[in-house]
Amino acid sequence: MSKIKLLILLLTSFFIFSCTNDQKNYSNHKYSLAYIGGEFDGLVLKNYLMGNLSNLEIYDKNSNFEISANINHDSDLFITNIDNTSDRRRIDTMLSIQIIDKKKNCSLYNEEITVSQFYIFASSDKFMSNQKANAKIKKENTQTAVRQFINELSSIKSKCNEKKKSNIIN
């Protein structure tokens, strides 16, 4: 009896897995990366971009579609309650990203993605927890912004508009 139940379960699982489909919603275009400045933050951004593009098999360093990106982190102090006992630091990450068709010399995509997080910080800058939280949030914000860009990558048209030709970042 248990063998029959196991066979039914196995057949059901084969049926479920055979109905699934691995579809890639990305275009047939491959992308290359331009130089990304910004010291350590730029290096982290380049690694995330290259890793995600490589995982989707749409990275080619010789491609005509070049991704140009710039990342900037800005922090701000704010107090959230009336009795001023909870100091927080908000970190805003702005990712400016552009896809350029090098053959036609025009911009296919030009967006700025903003991600924010905050943490409650200790009263002195000498505490290691503040520095670690700052670094961790910058890394997570960069990851989130790259994921948003990768998700938008499937909807990018490969045709240049005449209006976009003058907006190319050098």
N, C-alpha and C positions, 0 to 999 in steps of 0.2 A: 504494500500500500504506500509506503514512504517513497519507494522508487517511482511510482506513478506520479506522486505529488512533485517530486524533484524534476521529473521529465516535463511535466506541465509547466513548472516554474521556469525551467531552462528554455522551453519553447516560447513562452511568453516573453522572456528577456531577449531572445533572438529576434522576435517580432518587433519589439520596441526599438532595439538598436538598428534594425534594418530600415525602420521608418525615419530615423534621424538622417540629417543631411548636413555635411560640412560645406557651407557656402561662404565664399569670401566675397564681401560686398565692395571690395576695392577695385579700382580700375586697373587696366592692364599697364598703366604707366609705372615706371620706376623713378625714384627720386634720388638726387644726390644732395649732399650737405655742403653749404658754403662755410667759410670760416666763421666760428662763433667765438667772439671775444668775451670778456667778463671774468677773467681769471678762473677761480675755482668754480663759481656758479655757472659760468659758461661751459666748463669742462663737464660738469654734472649734466647740464642740459644736452650737450652733444652726445654723451653716453646714453642718456634715456632715448633721445631721438633715434640714434643709430641702432640701438637695441630693439626698439619697437618696429622700426622699418625693416630691419633684418629678420625679425620673427615673422613678419607678414610677407616676407620675400619680395619686398618692393623697394629695396635699397640697391642702388647701382651707382658707384662713384663716378661713372662716366655718362650719366644720364643728362639729358637736356633740360629736365625739370629740376631746378635747384631750390632747395629750401634754405632761406636766409632767416636767421632768428636772433633775437636779442632778449635777454632776461634782466629784470631789475627787481630787487627786493627793497621795500620801504617799510620802516617800522614806526609805530606811533604809540604813545602812552595814553591810556584813557582810564578813567575811574568809573565804575559801574553802579555804585550804590551811594546812598545819602551820607552815611557815616565814614566814607573814605577808607574803608578797611580792606578793600579788594582792588589792588592795582593790577592792571592787565596791560600787556603789550600786544598790539595787533601787528601782524606781519602781512603786508600786501605784496603779492608777487604779480608782476606784469610781464607777460610773454608776448612780445611783438613778433609775429611770424608772417613770412611772405614766401610764396612759391613763384618763381620766375621761369618763364620759358626762354631759355638762352637762344634758341634758334630764331624765334620771332621777336625777341627782346621786349617782352611784355609781362605784366604781372597777372597770374591766374588767381591768386588768393592773397589777401592782405587783411589780417585780423589782429586784434589785441585781446588776449585772454587774461582775465584777472581772477586770482584766487586769494582768499584771505583766511587766516586763522589767528587765534590769540591764545595766550597762556598767562596764567597768574604768576607773577614773578616776585622773587624775594627783594627786600628793600635795598640790597647792595649789589652792585655789578660784579663783585668779586666772587659771588657764589657760582660754582660750576654748573648748578642746575639751570641757571638762566642761560648760560652759553650753550649748553647741550640742547635745551628746549628750542633756542633760536636756530641752531643748526638743523635740528630734526624737522622743524616746521618749514624751513626753507627747502629742504629736500622733499618733503611730502607735497608742498605746494608746486614744486617743479614737476614732480611725478603726475600730479593731478592735471596741471596745465597741458602736459604732453599727451596725456590720455584724452583730454578734450579735443586737442588738435587731431590726434589719430582717428577719433570717432568722426570728426568732420571731414576727414580726408576722402571718405567714400562719396561725398556729395559735391566734390570739386569738379567743375567742368574743365575740360582740356582745351577750351577755345578762349582766345584772348578777345577782350572787348577793346574797342578803340579808346574808350575813356581811360582804361587802366594802363595804357602804354607810358604815361608820364609819371606814374607813381612808383617807379622802380627804385629801391634802396641800393645804394652802392656801398 
